[in-house]
Amino acid sequence: YFKNSTELLSGTNAVYSTMHGGNLVGREWFFLHDTRSDEVATGGSQLEVPRAQLLNGVQDPSNAVLNSVWDALYTLIHRANTVIANGPIVTDNTQLRDRCVGEAKFLRAWAYFDLLSQWGGVPINIAPVTTADAYQARSKEDDVYTLIIQDLNDAIAALPPSYAPSDLGRATSGAANALLGRVLMLKGDY
């Protein structure tokens, strides 16, 4: 697989699919971010126990929502790493190939930024995991920042400023610049 740009685009779409899935921005991600802010109201006591625990400050490894988001972010990272690693194999449409790799780097940076902002230093994987024992130790926050910033700079160089109407919703160079600004502000690098 990933012998041509159409297959690489399918792999990139799979990264977006993870992002939009129920374990991330499609549902659970909302409970880690928006619901804990003062911008929304929960609507009462109908929240399931793991979600209610988050609102009450209980954040431990037994929480199903935390586990769902963590697992989905690393699934997204794995899929992005697969696109990035296989990009050099594709030679039939280098412009689309470079865009797909840029999108994958943007999405990987987004995932690591979310992990970093929630949990600090986290394990870094920059290649597809191919064995069950390929665990990584927790990295220092500065190492995670370095990876995110490098990915976003690569994405800025590779991504277009806009897309045709048939491709709306994909990462742009402007989105990568905006995320880079957020990352630098969180880091304190004004």
N, C-alpha and C positions, 0 to 999 in steps of 0.2 A: 504494500500500500504506500501511498504518498509518492507515486512515480510521476504524477503530473499536477498541474496547478489546480485542476478541478477537485482532485482528491485532497489536496492541501487546504483548499477552501472549505471542504466538508469537515475536515479536522478543526479548522478555526471556528466554524459554526457550532461544533460540539462544545467548544470552550464557552461560547455565548450561551448555549443551552444549559450548561451547568450554572452559569451566573443567574439565569432567569428562572431556574428550577425552584421547587418548593422549599428546599433546604437553604436557599439564599434569598435573593431579593423577591422571589415569588411568595414567600411567607415568613420563614423563621428569622431571617436577617432583620426584619422589621422589629421583632421583639427584643433584639439586642441593641437596637439603635433608637428608633422613633418612640417606641412605647415607654422607654425609660427616660425620655426627655419630658420637658414640660409643654411640648408642642401638641400632644395628643392626650386623650383620655381613654382609659381602658374600656369604659362602658359598663363597668360593674364587676361582679364576682364570678362571671361565667368563664373566666380564663382557666385553662387546664393547669394543673399543679406546676409543671416546669416553667410555664410562662409567668405564673403568679409569683413563683420563687424569684425570678429575675427582678420583678418589680419590687420585691421586698429585700433585695440585696443578697440573696443566696446565690452565689456563683461558685459552684464546686464541680468537680469532674463527673458527678453523678447526674447533672442536669442534662436532660435529653435535648433541649434546644441548643445549648452550648456545644454539645457533641455533634449535633446535626450540622451546625454552621461550620465548626472546625473541620469535619470530614468533607463537607462540600467545598470549602476553600482549598483543601489539599487535592481534591479531585480536579478542581479547576486548574490548579497549578500543574498537576500531572498532565492534563490534556494540553495546556499551553506549552509545557516542556516538550511534549511529543511533536507539536507543530514546529517549535523552534529547532529541535534536533533534526527533524526531517526536512526542513526548508532547503538546506544546501543540495539535497538530492534532486529537487525539482528544477528543471532547466527549460521547460517549454514556454513559460510566460514569467520572466523574471520580475516584471513590474507587479503582477498579482502575487507572486511568491513573496516578494519583499514586503508588500502590504500585509499579507497574512501573518508573516513573522512579526511585523510591527504591531498588529492587533493582538497577537498572542503575548507579546512582551508587555503591552499596555494592560491586558487583563491579568497577567501574572503579577505585575506591579500593584494593581488594584487589590488583588487577593492578599499579597504580603502586607500592603498598607493596612488593610482591615485587620489582619492577624496582629500586626505590630501595635495598632492603636488599641486593641482589646487586651492583648496578652504580653506585650513587650517583646523581648527576644524570643524567637521561635525557630524551629528547625528549618533550614534552608535546603531545598532540593532544586538544582538547576538542570537536572537531566531526568528523563523518564525513569521511574522506579521499575526495575525489571525482576527483582527478587523480593520475597516476603521478608527477608532479614536486612533490607537496605535502610534501616533506621538511621536518622541523623540526630546528633546531639543538638540541644538548644543552642542557637547562635546568639552572639551579643547583639544588642539593639543596633549598634553602629554598623555591623555587617549587614543587617537587614536593610537599614537605610541605604547603604551603598548599593546593594542590589536593586532596590526600588528606583533609586535615582538613575542608575545606569540603564535600566530597562526603559524608563520614561524618556530619557534622552535619545535612546535608540528608536523608540516609538515616534517621537516628535520628528526625527529625520525621515522615517519611513512612511508615515501616514499622511494622507491628503487632508486639506482643510475642510473638504466637504465631499459628499457622494451624490451620485445620481439618485433620483427618487426611488429607484428599485432597490437601492442599498442603504436607505436611511436607517439610522440606529446603530451603525457601526462606529467604532472608535475613530476619532479624528485627531489631527495634530493639536487642535485647540483643546480637546478633552485631555490629551496627555499633558499639555502645558498647565491646564487648570489643576489636574491631580498633582503635578510636580509642585505647584504652588502650595497646595494643602500639605504635602509631605514636608516641604521645607519649613512651613510655619509650625507644624507639629514638632519638628526637630529643633526649632528655635533658631534656624538659620534665616534671618530676615534680610 
